[in-house]
Amino acid sequence: MRVEEFLQNSARIHGAKTALVAGDKRFTYAEFDAAAGRLSSSLAAGGIVRGDRILVFMNNCWEAAVSLFAILKAGATAVPVNPSTKADKLAYMIGNCEAAGILTQGKLLPVVSEARAIDPRPLFVASTKFRGAGPGEGIADFETCLAVTETGVNHHGIDIDLALLIYTSGSTGRPKGVMMTHRNVEAAATSITTYLENTADDIILNVLPLAFDYGLYQLLMAVKLGATIVLEASFAFPQAIFDRIRAENVTGFPLVPTMAAMILQMRDLEPDFLPSLRYITNTAAALPPAHIARLRELFPRATVYSMYGLTECKRCTYLPPAELDRRPGSVGIAIPNTEAFVVDDSGQRVAPGVSGELVIRGPHVMQGYWRNDEATNKMLRPGPNPWEKVLYTGDLFRTDEEGFLYFVGRKDDIIKTRGEKVAPKEVETVLHAHPGIAEAVVIGLPDPVLGQAIAALIVLSDPALTEREIIKHCAAHLEDFMVPRLIEFRDELPKTDTGKVSRRLAAETLEAAE
């Protein structure tokens, strides 16, 4: 099955039911499907053909949801992009995937224009809510695209075509495009909704960015089942989100550790203050057992699912809720129709209690990284059968005697903060671009709210440069979650015998200073 069929099937079965709520806008399944069909016709009229890559550069809004399905209905590949992405990174993505179009919002057009100045390739561009007199040269109006009479495209695509290209930071600092076919997406969505016991009666509230696969799949899974998805732009105002949960009788609430920490720091929250919640999920980073216990006290009717995953296969493991009391520190077992096991450096499975790299087998494993054979070959390696590749996650795990998995640490240097992956190299590149900085190294420090906090150790070439100026410089060139939270000035950075700056030694010196 192709992913756009999720919407078509639900529109046929649940046509009059509320499918999507975003702000004051509400769509039935019939309206959602029709809007996506009309937009797909406009994409085709604009020259988009099967296999083209189209960026969706928007926040959590109804236009983003419609755009994602319209792209798939046109036979193209959707490339969701975080709305905080800066122009240089956006330009890299446009060039790397050889994008044929971009769907965006008026407030983000300046970033798009700057990116197009860097990479001037022809693009079909449509934008919402233009500021000023008109859309500008070569830019289509989103509402006009929705006003066409045609309602779909016959693209003849099949389920092994690419559905999604999701960019994730790599160890080199350059984003890598994770290639997921329609078959991959369906397998992941089916597995997850199975253990969550989702039904068409569920109402899921999502504050996670649609550019983040955890947030994106909330939309895809809800549509697959004929459930209702409620989109919110952020969790900046938790009380407003709680009001929305009550108003919409929300049953499912996906969160990340940062959100959990915010909730648990709030005062005057009475147990069972959100009685409609049936389940809460967590991934991106493990929740401390104390946080799980407190969430269960606050939401006694909600089942808490602790999970682990990565973009390269969407989801790997989940802890059956019945095991929370026995193994609160575990991320559980393989999700349905998946195999997860731990191997040593030679690829041999290890005994319980022995740390090694987690390997994933399953139909949801990515096809590889877009035009990056070196990175692909590192992650996808021969499996137990001659026809298959399995995913080496790069993460260290161990199992207990009953096969339940426990996260040990990361094999690489990627920092996981606020549910996002950050490559230290990318932050260091921005720091080194400042003329007042001679050397810099970036590391992640454990943080109870963020998961990890980004810290930068810096040697100055301009002694007058201040921490505030450095933060401002980073904020101008990086997404907000990538901006260092801690700056420390040093006379020199620790180095290896060969003269390379040592990230490990830098982390040790910073932790010792703490």
N, C-alpha and C positions, 0 to 999 in steps of 0.2 A: 504493500500500500504506500502511496505517496502522501506526504504530509498535508498537502492541500485537501486531500480527500477526508482528513479529519473534519475539516470545516464543512465540506459538501455533505458528508453523511449526517453530521449533527444538525445541519440546516434542514435536511430532509426529515429527520426524525423529531427534532425539537424546534421547529421553525419559529414558533411564537414565544419561546422561552428566552429569558434574558441571558445573553451570552457574555456581554462585556459591559463593565461599568468603569468609567474613567471621568473623574470630576463630576460635572452635571450631565454628562452624555451617557446614554444607555442604548445598547444595540440588542435587538433580538438576534437569534441565530440566522434567521432569514435576511435581516438587514445587514448583518456582518458579512455574510457570504456574498450578498449582492454588491456591497461596497467594494469588497476585495476583487470581485469579478470585473467591475467597471474600471477600477484602477489598473488591473492587469491588461485590459484592452488599451488603455492609454499608454502603458509601457510598451506594448507591442507596436502601437502607432508611432511611438517615439524611436523605434528601431531596436528594441530589446528582443532578443531571440533566445531560444533554448540554450542553456549552459552559460549565459552571461552572468557576471557577478554584479550585484546591485547592493550598495551600502545603504543601511538604514541608520542615519545619524540623528537620533531623536532621544528625548527622555521618555519616561513611561506615560504615554498618552494614547488615545484611541487611534490616532493616525499611525503610530508605530505598529500597533497590532494589525491594522488593516494592511499596512505596507508589507509586512512580513508575509502574510498570506497571499497578497497580490503578486508579489515577486515569484512565489512558488507556483501560483496559478499560471503565470506567464512562462513557466518552464525554466526560470532562471534560478540562481543560487543567492540566498540572502546572506548578507554580511553585516550583522549587527555591530554597531560602533558606539562606545560609551560617549555620551554628549559632552563629557569634560575633556575629551581628546583634543590635543593642540594641533595646530595646522601642520607642523612638520611630520608628526606621526600619522596624521590623516593622509597627507600626501604620500607617505611611504606605503600605506595600505592600498591607496588607489593605484599606485604604480605596481606594487607587488602582485596584486590579484588581477591587474589589467581590467579594472572596473569599467563597466559600460554605463553606469548611472549611479546616482545618489539621491535618496529621498531624505529631506531634512526639514528643519523648522526655521522660520524667519529669523529668530534670534541667533541661530547658528550660521546664518549665511556669511557673515564676515570671516568666520573660520574656514568655511568651504571656499570662499573666494581666495583667501590667502593660500590654502592648499593647492588650489587650481593654478595659482601663479607659480608654484613650485613644480607641479606636474600638470602641464597644460593640455593633456590629452582630451579629446572630445568626450563629453559626458552628457547623458540625459539627466537633467537636474530638475526636481520638483520640490517646492517648498511650501510650507503652511504659513499663513498669517504674516505676510510681508509688512515690514515697517516702511512707511513712505508711500509714494504714489503708485508703485507697481512692482511687478516681480523682477524687473531687470532683464537685460538682454540675455537670451539663451536659457532663461529659467522659467519653467512652467509653474502655474498656480495649482496647488494641490486640490483645491476645491473644484477647479475647472476640470482637472483630470477625473474627478469623481462624478462629474456631471454628464459623461458620455452615455449613450444609449446601449452600446455593446456591453455584454455581460460575461465575457470570458474569452479564453484563447485555447485553441486546440494545438497543443505543443508536442504531443506524442511522446512525452517523457516517460521513463520507467523508474522503478524504485532504487536502482543502483546509480542513478544520477545524483550529483551533489545537491543536497538540500541547503546545507549551512556551511559557511566558512567563518569560523570563530577565531579571532586573533587573540593570542595569549602571549605574554612576555616570555622571551627565551633567555637563556643564560648569557647570551651575547648582548642582550639589551634590545635586539631587534624583534618586533612582534613576529610570531609564527602563526600561520593560518591553519587551524585544525579542520580537516576535511571530513564532514559527516554526510553520508548518503541518507536518502529517505528511509532506506531499510535500517540503517543505524539508529536514526531518530525514533522510528516506530518501535524497535526492539527496546531501547532505553525507556521510552514512555510507557510501554506495556509492562515492563518489569517493575518500574517504580510504582505505578498506579495499582499494581497487583498487591504489593506488600503494604501499601498505605490503605488498601481497601477502599479506594476512591470509587464514587458512583456519580451519576448525573445529578444527584441531589446535593453534591458538595458545592460550597461557595468559598472560593479561595481568594484571600487578599494577598497581593504581591507588591511589596515596596522595593524589591530588589531590581536593579537595572535589567532591562530586557537584553542588554549587551552582555550580561553576566549569565552564563548558561544555566545557573540555578534559577535565576529569575525568568529566563526565556522559556524553560521547560514548564514553569507554572502555567504559562499561556498555552503551550502546545498540549500539555496533558489535560487541561480543563476542556479545551476544544475537542480533543479526541473523545472524551467521555460524554460531552454534552453538558458539562458542569458550567458554573458561572465564575468568571474571573473578574476581580475588582483590582484595578491598577491604581497605585498611588506613587507619587514621584519620589518620595523618600520617607525616612523614619525620623526626620529632624524634629517633628512635633508629635511625640508619642501619644499624647492625650487625644489629639485629633484622629490618629489612627484607631485608638480604642473606641472613639465615638463612631467611626466608620464601621468597625467590626460589629458593634451593637446594632447600628442602623440597618446593616445588610444581613444580619444573622450569619456572619461568616463562620464556616466550619473548619477551614484549613488555614494555618498561619505559618509560612516558611520564614525562618530567621537565620541570622548568622550570629556568632558569639558577641560581636559588638552590640547588636540589638539586644541580646539577652542581658548583657551587662548593664545597658541603659535601663532596661525594665527593672532589673533587680536593685538598681540604685535609687529608684523612685520611692518616695515615701507615700504612706496613706493608701497603698493599693491593698484592697481587701481580697482574701481568697475567694475564688469563683466570681470575680468581677466581670468576666467575659464568659458567661455560661454557654454560649452557642458553640464555642470552639470544641471540635471533635478531636483534632490532632495538631501538634506543633512539630515541625521538622527543623533540624539543624545540620548544616554541613559547612564547608569552607575551612573550618578548623574545629578541633574537638572542644566540646564544652567541658569545663571542669566539673567533676562529680558534684561539688557543692552547688553549682549553678543549676544542674539538672534537678537536684533535690528541691531547691527553692522554686523552680518553675513548676514542678509537680504540686507544690503547696499552693501556689498562686492560681494554677489552672487544674483543679482536681478532676474535672471532667474530660480533660484533654489527654490523649495519648502522646507521649514524647518519643520522637524517633531521632536517635543519634546516628549520623551517617558519615560516610567518607566518599569522596569522589574527586575526579579531576576532568578537565575539559576534554581530554583525549578519549574518554569513554563515558563521560557524563557522570555515572555513578558506579561505585565499586561494591560497597558494603553498606549494611544497615544492622543496627542492633535490635533484635526483636524486643519490643517493650517489656515482655515478661522477664527479660534478662537484666533489666536496668538495676534492680536491687543487688543481683549477684555479681554483675560485672560492669559497674558504672564507668570504668575507665576504658572499656572496649568499644571499638567501632563495629563490632559484630561479625557477621558472616556475609558471604557473597550474596548479592541480590539475585532474585530468581533468574534462571537461565544464564548464569554466569559462574565461572570458576575463578577463585582467588587463592593463590598459594605463595609461599615465601621461599626464595632461592638464595644460594650463596653466589659468590663471584663467578663460579663456573657454571651456573645455571641449574645446579642440583638442589632439589627440595631439602630443606633443613628440618631438624627435629623441633618439637614444641619447646618454646623458651629460648630458641636461638634466633638472633636478629639476622635479617637478610632483606633483600629487595622484594617488594610485592609485585607479583605478576598477575595480569588479568586476561582471562579468555572469555570471549563472548561475542555475540553478533552486534554489540554496540560499540566495539572498539573502532576507533577512527581508521580512515584510509591512509592517513599520513599527514605530513605538513605540506602545505602548498609550495611546490617548487623548492623544497629544501630536503634533498635526499640524505644529506649528512645527519640532520636532526631526526629524520624519519627512521633511518637505519639504527639509530641509537635507541629509539623507543620501541620500534616494532621489530621483533626478531623471530626466527623460526620457532614454531610451536611443536607440540607432540606429534602432530600429523604433518605430512609433507606439503599439504596444500594451504596451511594456515600460518598466520603471524599472530603473536601474542604481544601484549603491551607490558613493557617493563616501565613501571611507574616512576622509578627514581627515588622512591620513598622507602625508608627502612621500617619494617614491621617484625613482630613476633606473634606466635600463636600460643594459646594455652593448650592443655591436654585435650580439650574438647573441640579444638579448632577455631575458637573465637580469636579475632585479630586485634592487635594493639599497636597503635602508631608509636614508633620510636623516634624518628627524626627524618630530616631531608638529606638526601645524598648530595644535592646541589646547593647552591647558595640562594635560591629563590626565597624571597621574603613574602610571607602570607600575612597581609594586613587588611583589616576591614573586609575580609572575604575576597580580596583581590590578590593576585600574584604580582610581585614587583621584582624586576631584575635589577640588582644593585648596579650593574654596569650602566644601565640606562640613566639612573640618577647621577652616577659619577660622571657620565659624559656631559650632563648639563652643568654640574658643578665645575668641571674642568674648563667649560666654555667661559666662565667668568674670569676676567683678566686679573682679579685680585686673589685668585686661588691658585696655589702652586701644586698641591697634591690633595687628594681626597679618597677616602674609602668609606663605603656604605655597608652597614650591617643591620641585622634585625635583632631587637632585644625582646625578650618575653614581656608581654603586656596583658593584664587581666581583661582589658576592654577591647583592644585592637587585635588580640592574638599575638601579633608582633608589632613593635613600634620601629619605625625607620630612624636610624641614628647615623650621623655623618661625622667622621673624624677628619679635620681639615688642617692643612698647613697653608698659611697665608703668604702671598707675595706682597700684599698691601696690608700692613698692620692696622690701618684705619678701618678696614672692612668690618662690619658688625654682623651679628647673628641675624638681626632683623633684615638687613639688606640681602643676605644669602637666602633667607626664606622667601623674600619677595622675588628674587631672581628665579628660584625653583618654581614658585607658583605661576610665574609667567610662561614657563616652558614645560610643565608637567601636569598631569592630572592631579587633582587634589589629594587623592589617596597615596600618591607617590612622593609628596613633599615631606622631607625629614621633619620629625617631631623633636629631635634632639640634635644640637650642633655642639661639638666640642673642638676647641682649637688646640693643636699640638705643635711642638717645635719640629717634630719629625714623626713619621709613621713607621710602625714595625715592618721589617722586611725579612725576606728569606735570605739564605746564603747567596742566592743568585741575584739579589738586588730587587726582586719583585715585592711589591707591597703585599703583606700577608693579611688576608681578611680574617683568618682564624686567630692570629695573634692580636689583631686589632680588637676583635670581639673579647678576647681574654683580658686585655688591658682595660677595656671599658667596663666589663663586668667586675673586675677587681676593684676599680675605682668606685663602683656603686656600693 
